[in-house]
Amino acid sequence: MSHKQFISSLANYLSLKYLRVPAFWRPRVSLNNQSFTGHDIIYYWQKWLLPILVRAAVRVVVMICLTAGMLGILGSTAPMSHAQAVFPTSVAGNAQLVSTTKRIQNQQTPLKSTALNATVYHSPDCNCCGGWIDHLKAQGFKITDFSTTDIETVKQKYNVPDNLSSCHTAIVNGYVIEGHVPADDIKRLLQEKPNVAGLSVPQMPVGTPGMEMGSRKDPFSVFSFDRNDSVAVFNKYRAES
């Protein structure tokens, strides 16, 4: 049976069985007196018509995909990277994510700037106090200088322990700084913000800021203290000669 005979016979069979079309409307074809049944439809459907429909459907799908791809490329204004052209989209996306993560990890987070304001109380005739003030100014501190003949009252006001007292008392951003504390330790205190009242370098060790005597530097410690008179070592400095 040819293709045309099959199609005509299929139309004749369907119109007779399902559509109830009158005989004079149905197409006529000579089948050499052979009966045309549902089995014949299934056979010729599988042999001829189904492969034709499958090939046509595949072509339609391919054309749709190609058209969509061309429209996507033409509509995009961003240049395509080498990774996007060579690898699938998911692989290129993962490579971009890894690159971004490494770039973030390599960046250093800048420290928040803190105003360095110091109010210094000292006796008028204390020369080493002036040297310590000059040390703070050189390290970027803005100084408010108060000379007083009653320095002990200042120490009592800010609860400086007697065993940690020195020649001058300063208030830096709310912390009590007693004696010749190096500027680096004060900056560390402001950065870490521990739960303490302040720092102290007791007495006047030689070699501390403001107490320089040539190349001599005695060992000394910087202590932290709280309002309950608890004392801890904040930093230690070795002797140098």
C-alpha positions in Angstrom: 0.0 0.0 0.0 1.3 3.5 -0.9 1.4 6.5 1.4 -1.5 8.1 -0.4 -3.6 4.9 -0.3 -2.9 4.6 3.5 -3.9 8.2 4.2 -7.1 8.0 2.1 -8.0 4.6 3.8 -7.3 6.1 7.2 -9.6 9.0 6.5 -12.3 6.7 5.2 -12.1 4.4 8.2 -12.2 7.2 10.8 -15.1 9.0 9.1 -17.1 5.7 9.0 -16.4 4.6 12.6 -16.3 7.9 14.6 -17.6 10.8 12.5 -20.6 9.0 11.0 -20.0 10.8 7.7 -22.3 9.7 4.8 -20.7 7.4 2.2 -20.8 9.9 -0.6 -18.6 12.3 1.5 -16.0 9.7 2.3 -12.9 9.3 0.1 -12.9 6.2 -2.0 -9.8 4.1 -2.7 -9.3 0.7 -4.2 -7.7 -1.8 -1.8 -7.9 -4.8 -4.1 -10.9 -6.0 -2.3 -9.0 -6.2 1.0 -10.7 -5.4 4.2 -9.3 -2.3 6.2 -9.4 -2.8 10.0 -8.0 -1.2 13.1 -5.0 -3.5 13.0 -4.1 -2.1 9.6 -4.2 1.4 11.1 -1.9 0.5 13.9 0.5 -1.2 11.5 0.7 1.6 9.0 0.8 4.2 11.9 3.9 2.5 13.3 5.5 2.0 9.9 5.0 5.3 8.2 3.1 8.0 9.9 4.7 7.8 13.4 8.4 8.2 12.2 7.3 11.1 10.0 5.7 12.9 12.9 8.6 12.2 15.2 11.1 13.6 12.7 8.9 16.7 12.2 8.6 17.2 16.0 12.4 17.0 16.4 13.0 19.6 13.7 10.4 21.9 15.3 12.1 21.6 18.8 15.6 22.2 17.3 14.4 25.3 15.4 12.8 26.7 18.6 16.0 26.1 20.6 18.2 27.7 18.0 15.9 30.7 17.6 15.8 31.2 21.4 19.5 30.9 21.6 20.1 33.5 18.9 17.6 35.9 20.5 19.4 35.5 23.9 22.8 36.2 22.4 21.6 39.2 20.4 19.7 40.6 23.3 22.6 40.5 25.8 24.8 43.5 26.1 27.4 41.8 28.4 30.4 40.2 26.7 30.7 36.5 27.1 33.7 35.3 29.1 36.0 32.5 28.0 34.7 30.3 30.8 31.1 30.9 29.7 31.9 30.0 26.2 33.8 26.8 27.0 32.1 25.5 30.1 28.4 25.0 30.9 26.6 27.8 32.7 26.8 26.1 36.1 30.5 25.5 35.8 31.2 29.1 34.7 29.0 30.4 37.6 30.9 28.3 40.1 34.2 29.6 38.8 33.0 33.2 39.1 31.8 32.5 42.7 35.2 31.0 43.7 37.0 34.0 42.2 34.7 36.5 44.1 35.2 34.6 47.3 39.0 34.7 47.0 38.9 38.4 46.2 36.9 39.1 49.4 39.2 37.0 51.5 42.3 38.9 50.2 40.8 42.2 51.1 41.8 43.6 54.5 39.0 45.1 56.6 40.1 48.6 57.6 40.1 49.4 61.3 37.4 51.9 62.5 39.0 55.3 63.2 38.8 56.3 66.8 39.3 59.9 68.0 42.4 60.2 70.2 41.4 62.8 72.7 43.4 63.0 76.0 42.8 65.2 79.0 46.0 65.3 81.1 46.2 66.5 84.7 49.6 67.1 86.2 51.6 69.3 88.6 52.9 72.6 87.1 56.5 71.8 88.0 56.5 68.2 86.5 58.9 68.2 83.5 58.5 64.4 82.7 54.7 65.0 82.4 55.4 67.4 79.6 57.7 64.8 77.8 54.8 62.3 78.0 52.4 64.8 76.5 54.8 65.5 73.7 54.9 61.7 73.1 51.1 61.5 72.8 51.0 64.5 70.4 53.6 62.8 68.2 51.3 59.7 68.1 48.3 61.6 66.9 46.6 62.4 70.2 44.7 65.7 70.7 45.7 67.0 74.2 43.8 69.1 76.7 46.3 70.1 79.3 45.4 71.0 82.9 48.0 72.0 85.5 46.9 71.5 89.1 48.5 71.8 92.5 46.1 69.2 93.9 46.8 66.2 91.7 45.9 63.8 94.5 42.3 64.9 94.4 42.2 64.1 90.7 43.5 60.6 91.4 40.9 60.0 94.1 38.2 61.3 91.7 39.0 58.7 89.1 39.7 55.9 91.7 43.3 55.3 90.8 44.7 52.6 93.1 47.4 53.8 95.5 49.9 51.1 94.5 49.5 52.1 90.8 49.9 55.9 91.1 52.4 58.0 89.2 53.0 61.7 88.5 50.1 62.5 86.2 46.6 61.3 85.4 44.9 61.4 82.0 41.4 60.5 80.7 41.4 59.1 77.2 38.0 58.3 75.7 36.6 57.5 79.1 39.6 55.4 80.3 41.9 56.4 83.1 45.6 56.5 82.0 48.0 56.8 85.0 51.7 57.5 84.5 54.0 57.1 81.5 51.9 54.6 79.6 53.2 54.1 75.9 50.8 55.4 73.2 50.7 52.0 71.5 49.2 50.4 74.7 46.6 53.2 74.8 45.7 52.6 71.2 45.4 48.9 71.8 43.1 49.6 74.8 40.9 51.8 72.6 40.8 49.1 69.9 40.1 46.1 72.2 37.8 48.0 74.6 38.2 45.6 77.6 36.0 45.9 80.6 38.6 47.8 82.7 38.8 51.3 84.2 42.2 52.1 82.7 45.9 51.5 82.5 48.9 52.4 84.6 52.7 52.4 84.7 53.4 52.8 88.4 56.1 55.3 89.6 58.4 56.6 86.9 60.6 53.9 85.2 63.5 55.1 83.2 63.1 54.6 79.5 59.3 55.1 79.5 57.9 57.8 77.2 58.8 61.1 78.9 61.4 59.5 81.2 64.2 59.0 78.6 67.8 59.0 79.8 70.0 58.3 76.9 69.9 54.6 75.7 69.0 53.3 79.2 65.6 51.5 79.5 64.6 49.8 82.7 62.1 46.9 82.5 58.5 47.9 83.3 55.0 46.6 83.0 51.7 48.2 82.0 48.9 47.2 84.3 45.2 47.3 83.7 42.8 47.8 86.6 39.0 47.9 87.1 36.7 49.6 89.6 36.9 46.7 92.0 40.7 47.2 92.3 41.5 44.0 90.3 44.9 44.4 88.6 46.3 42.5 85.6 49.4 42.7 83.4 48.5 44.4 80.1 51.9 44.5 78.6 55.6 43.9 79.6 58.8 45.7 78.4 62.3 44.3 78.8 65.3 46.2 79.8 67.6 47.7 77.2 71.0 49.2 77.6 
